[in-house]
């Protein structure tokens, strides 16, 4: 039996909360690998979240730590570049060979893994004489195709990236056909790790995308792989039975309410079996729209246990004095002691009616102010009257200058 763990979208960076969430999921992956013999781990892109910084407690530091842990339990870790916003050019290639069995690429590759006695070696079939290898009946135990986020820079020109154009679909199809020609020369299991937006995929409420190149699932199928390990979309989903987004390893945006997971793919006796393993430590990120009225928090939604909650609370201006820090603490306890709760207030101003026929017909500024004060409930104090005198004086001076 041959066994692969498929993952992606780690989005590692220096923010402490992000690191704690990611670390929890990675600990479960390491624990799984230590107890369940696995041959390969595929990461399909977006290893990082933001600008790479090599310093203590950075996202890079955490990635190095866990790739080294993972490398102890598998034959090879194979990584491909995500989109430029998260995996900037040069960032993924830095991971190549941080351990002898950690392979990281920023361009398409087809890796054939050959078992030689007690050791497994690899060869990039895309850049070698694959036909000679096939003729000599050298059969890999598996072929892993890795395709980075599709950009004009990677596939068409050396100009701008992440911008669609009319020639792209044909160019990408031709690449898939070329991969398929190589894959067809061998009878072993074939897997592809791909980072991109597949036509028909769904987003979780919390994820937003920049302008994307949309890839047809039929285009990927031209590579003739048995399984397609997808990333870029954070919501787990099947595009086709053998074409699956494993999703991100932690809930990173408000609205990502789903439980996260990774994929296990097994090949045995010509059969493929796919298993989804749920990540127990991930926390849904729920945004609750509520109203504070008569000292009570009113909302209409189910809040799951162990959720990270942001309460957007509307409160009228005249009730703000009721929503004290003590009251907020009391309300957060009501929402659940097992939840991490952030409380945001949105104050709704009192609607004051200021239209009045008396104001319209007032002969003096004092009369206008007095009528406005009567309608809105304000008191006309001596200081306000003195300010009226200043306004009248300034107005008179302005008229004098103009004349």
C-alpha positions in Angstrom: 0.0 0.0 0.0 1.1 3.6 -0.8 -0.2 6.4 1.4 -0.2 10.2 0.9 -1.2 13.0 3.2 -2.5 16.1 1.2 -2.6 19.5 2.7 -2.1 23.2 1.8 -2.9 26.8 2.8 -1.0 26.8 6.1 -0.8 30.7 5.9 2.0 30.9 8.5 3.1 34.3 9.8 4.3 36.1 12.9 0.9 37.0 14.5 0.7 35.0 17.7 -2.9 34.0 17.4 -2.4 32.7 13.9 0.7 30.7 15.1 -1.2 29.1 18.0 -4.0 28.0 15.7 -1.6 26.6 13.0 0.6 24.9 15.6 -2.4 23.1 17.0 -3.3 21.6 13.6 0.4 20.8 12.7 0.8 19.0 16.1 -2.2 16.8 15.1 -0.6 16.1 11.7 2.7 15.2 13.3 0.9 12.9 15.8 -1.0 11.3 12.9 2.2 10.6 11.0 3.9 9.2 14.1 1.1 6.6 14.5 0.1 5.9 10.9 2.9 5.0 8.5 2.7 7.5 5.5 4.9 7.6 2.5 4.5 11.2 1.2 3.2 14.6 2.3 2.1 17.0 -0.4 1.6 20.7 0.3 -0.2 22.5 -2.6 0.8 26.1 -1.9 0.3 29.2 0.3 2.7 28.1 2.9 3.0 31.7 4.2 0.6 34.5 4.9 2.6 37.7 4.6 6.0 39.1 3.9 8.7 36.6 4.8 10.9 37.6 7.8 13.7 35.4 9.1 13.6 36.1 12.8 12.5 34.3 16.0 8.8 33.5 16.2 8.2 34.4 12.5 6.1 32.4 10.2 9.2 31.1 8.5 10.6 29.9 11.8 7.4 27.9 12.5 7.4 26.4 8.9 11.0 25.2 9.3 10.3 23.7 12.7 7.3 21.6 11.5 8.7 20.6 8.1 11.7 19.1 9.9 9.3 17.2 12.3 7.2 15.9 9.5 10.2 14.9 7.4 11.1 12.3 10.1 8.0 10.3 9.4 7.7 10.3 5.5 9.8 9.4 2.5 9.4 12.8 1.0 7.7 16.2 1.6 6.8 17.8 -1.7 5.8 21.5 -1.8 4.7 23.9 -4.5 4.4 27.7 -4.7 1.0 29.3 -4.0 0.0 32.8 -5.2 2.4 35.7 -5.2 0.6 37.5 -2.5 1.2 34.7 0.1 4.3 32.9 -1.3 6.4 35.6 -2.9 8.9 34.6 -5.5 11.9 32.9 -4.0 10.2 32.1 -0.7 9.3 28.5 -1.5 12.6 27.6 -3.1 14.3 28.5 0.2 12.6 25.4 1.7 14.2 23.1 -0.9 16.4 20.5 0.9 16.2 22.1 4.4 16.1 18.3 5.1 17.3 15.9 2.4 13.7 14.7 1.8 12.0 18.1 1.7 11.5 19.2 -2.0 10.1 22.6 -2.8 9.4 24.1 -6.3 8.2 27.3 -7.8 7.7 25.9 -11.4 5.8 22.8 -12.7 7.5 19.5 -12.1 6.7 15.8 -12.5 8.6 13.8 -9.9 9.0 10.1 -10.4 9.9 8.3 -7.1 11.8 5.1 -7.6 12.3 2.5 -4.9 15.9 1.2 -4.9 16.6 -1.5 -2.3 15.9 0.3 1.0 16.0 3.8 -0.4 13.7 5.9 -2.5 15.1 8.3 -5.0 13.4 10.8 -7.3 13.8 12.2 -10.8 12.1 15.2 -12.5 10.5 13.4 -15.5 9.6 16.8 -17.1 13.3 17.7 -17.5 14.8 14.2 -18.2 14.5 11.6 -20.9 11.3 10.1 -19.6 10.8 8.0 -22.8 14.1 6.2 -22.2 13.2 5.5 -18.6 9.9 4.1 -19.7 11.5 1.9 -22.4 13.9 0.5 -19.9 10.9 -0.5 -17.8 12.0 1.6 -14.8 8.7 2.0 -13.0 8.3 4.6 -10.3 6.2 3.6 -7.3 4.4 7.0 -7.7 4.5 10.1 -9.9 3.8 13.4 -8.2 2.9 16.4 -10.5 3.3 19.8 -8.8 1.8 22.8 -10.5 2.0 26.3 -8.9 -0.6 29.0 -8.9 -1.1 29.9 -12.6 0.3 33.3 -13.6 1.3 34.9 -16.8 4.8 35.1 -15.2 5.0 31.3 -14.8 3.3 30.3 -18.1 3.2 33.0 -20.7 5.5 36.0 -20.3 7.9 37.6 -17.9 5.5 40.5 -17.5 2.8 41.1 -14.9 1.4 38.3 -12.7 -2.1 37.4 -11.5 -3.8 38.9 -14.5 -6.0 37.0 -16.9 -5.7 37.1 -20.6 -7.3 35.4 -23.6 -4.4 33.2 -24.4 -4.0 31.7 -21.0 -6.6 28.9 -21.2 -4.9 27.4 -24.3 -1.4 27.7 -22.8 -2.6 26.0 -19.6 -4.3 23.2 -21.5 -1.2 22.5 -23.5 0.8 22.2 -20.2 -1.7 19.7 -18.9 -1.6 17.7 -22.2 2.3 17.7 -21.9 2.0 16.3 -18.3 -0.5 13.8 -19.4 1.8 12.5 -22.2 4.5 11.8 -19.6 2.1 10.3 -17.0 0.6 7.9 -19.6 4.1 6.3 -20.1 3.9 4.8 -16.7 1.3 2.5 -14.9 2.0 3.6 -11.3 -0.2 5.9 -9.2 -0.2 9.5 -10.3 -1.1 12.5 -8.1 -1.1 16.2 -8.7 -0.7 19.1 -6.2 -2.3 22.2 -7.7 -2.8 25.7 -6.3 -5.6 27.6 -8.0 -9.3 28.5 -8.5 -11.2 25.7 -10.1 -14.4 26.6 -12.0 -17.4 25.8 -9.9 -15.7 25.9 -6.5 -17.4 27.6 -3.5 -15.9 30.1 -1.0 -16.5 30.2 2.8 -18.1 33.5 3.9 -14.8 34.7 5.3 -12.5 34.2 2.3 -12.0 36.9 -0.4 -9.9 36.4 -3.5 -8.0 38.8 -5.7 -8.6 38.6 -9.4 -8.0 35.0 -10.3 -7.4 32.9 -13.3 -10.2 30.4 -13.4 -9.2 26.9 -14.4 -11.6 24.3 -15.8 -11.6 20.9 -14.0 -11.5 19.3 -17.5 -8.2 21.1 -18.2 -6.7 19.5 -15.1 -8.0 16.1 -16.2 -5.9 16.2 -19.3 -2.9 15.5 -17.1 -4.3 12.0 -16.5 -3.7 11.9 -12.8 -5.5 9.6 -10.4 -5.9 12.2 -7.6 -5.8 16.0 -7.6 -4.8 17.6 -4.3 -6.1 21.2 -4.5 -5.5 24.3 -2.4 -6.1 28.1 -2.6 -9.8 27.8 -1.6 -10.1 27.4 2.2 -13.4 25.5 2.2 -13.1 21.7 2.0 -15.0 20.5 -1.1 -15.1 17.9 -3.9 -14.9 19.4 -7.4 -14.9 15.8 -8.7 -14.6 12.6 -6.7 -10.8 12.6 -7.2 -10.4 16.4 -7.3 -10.6 17.8 -3.8 -9.8 21.0 -1.9 -8.4 19.9 1.5 -9.0 23.5 2.9 -6.8 25.6 5.2 -5.4 24.2 8.4 -7.1 26.8 10.6 -10.0 29.3 10.5 -8.2 32.5 9.6 -11.1 34.9 8.5 -14.4 35.8 10.1 -17.0 33.7 8.5 -14.8 30.6 8.1 -17.1 28.5 10.3 -16.3 25.0 9.0 -14.2 22.5 10.8 -10.8 22.1 9.0 -9.2 18.9 7.8 -6.5 17.2 5.7 -6.8 14.4 3.2 -5.3 10.9 3.2 -5.1 9.1 -0.2 -4.2 5.3 -0.3 -3.3 3.2 -3.3 -3.4 -0.5 -3.1 -3.8 -3.3 -5.7 -4.9 -0.7 -8.4 -7.5 0.8 -6.1 -7.6 4.3 -4.6 -9.2 5.1 -1.2 -9.7 8.7 0.0 -10.2 9.7 3.7 -10.9 13.0 5.2 -9.3 13.5 8.7 -10.8 16.3 10.8 -8.6 18.7 12.7 -9.9 18.7 16.3 -8.3 21.9 17.5 -9.7 24.3 14.8 -12.2 26.9 16.0 -15.0 28.4 13.9 -15.0 32.2 13.6 -18.5 33.4 14.0 -19.7 37.0 13.5 -22.9 37.7 15.5 -25.1 40.7 14.6 -26.9 41.7 17.7 -28.9 44.5 19.2 -28.7 45.8 22.8 -32.1 46.8 24.0 -33.5 47.4 27.5 -30.4 45.9 29.0 -30.5 42.7 27.0 -28.5 41.4 24.0 -30.8 40.3 21.2 -29.6 38.0 18.4 -31.0 35.2 16.3 -28.4 32.6 15.5 -26.8 29.4 16.8 -23.3 29.8 18.2 -21.3 26.6 18.1 -19.2 25.5 21.1 -15.6 26.5 21.3 -16.1 29.2 18.7 -14.2 32.5 18.3 -17.0 35.1 18.3 -17.1 38.7 17.2 -20.3 40.4 18.4 -21.3 43.5 16.3 -23.8 45.1 18.6 -26.1 47.9 17.6 -27.1 50.2 20.5 -29.0 53.5 20.5 -27.3 56.6 21.7 -29.6 56.9 24.7 -28.7 53.4 26.0 -24.9 53.6 25.7 -24.6 54.4 29.4 -26.3 51.1 30.2 -23.6 49.1 28.3 -20.8 49.4 30.8 -17.7 47.3 31.0 -19.3 45.2 33.7 -22.4 44.6 31.5 -20.2 43.6 28.6 -18.4 41.1 30.8 -21.7 39.7 32.0 -23.0 39.3 28.4 -19.8 37.6 27.2 -20.2 35.0 30.0 -23.8 34.4 28.8 -22.5 33.7 25.3 -20.3 30.9 26.8 -17.2 30.6 28.9 -15.6 28.2 26.3 -15.7 31.0 23.6 -13.2 33.7 22.8 -15.4 36.8 22.4 -14.7 40.2 20.8 -17.3 42.9 21.4 -17.8 45.8 18.9 -20.3 48.5 19.5 -22.2 50.4 16.7 -23.9 53.5 18.2 -27.1 54.5 16.4 -27.7 58.3 16.9 -31.1 59.5 18.2 -33.2 60.9 15.3 -33.9 64.5 16.2 -36.7 66.4 14.4 -35.5 69.9 13.6 -38.1 71.0 11.1 -40.4 73.8 12.4 -42.4 76.5 10.8 -41.5 78.8 13.7 -37.8 78.4 12.8 -38.5 79.1 9.2 -40.3 82.3 10.1 -37.9 83.4 12.9 -36.9 87.0 12.6 -33.7 86.8 14.7 -30.9 84.2 15.3 -31.9 84.1 19.0 -35.5 83.1 18.0 -34.1 80.3 15.7 -31.9 78.9 18.4 -34.6 79.1 21.0 -37.1 77.1 18.8 -34.5 74.5 17.9 -33.7 74.0 21.6 -37.4 73.6 22.4 -37.8 70.9 19.7 -34.6 68.9 20.5 -34.8 69.3 24.3 -31.7 71.3 24.8 -31.3 74.2 27.2 -30.3 77.6 25.9 -27.6 78.6 28.4 -25.8 81.9 28.9 -22.7 80.6 27.1 -24.8 79.7 24.0 -26.3 83.2 24.0 -22.8 84.7 24.2 -21.8 82.6 21.2 -24.8 83.9 19.3 -23.5 87.4 19.9 -20.1 86.5 18.6 -21.6 85.0 15.5 -23.7 88.1 14.8 -20.7 90.3 15.4 -18.6 88.3 12.9 -21.4 88.4 10.4 -21.7 92.1 10.7 -18.0 92.6 10.2 -18.0 90.4 7.1 -20.8 92.5 5.6 -18.9 95.7 6.4 -15.7 94.4 4.7 -17.7 93.3 1.6 -19.3 96.8 1.3 
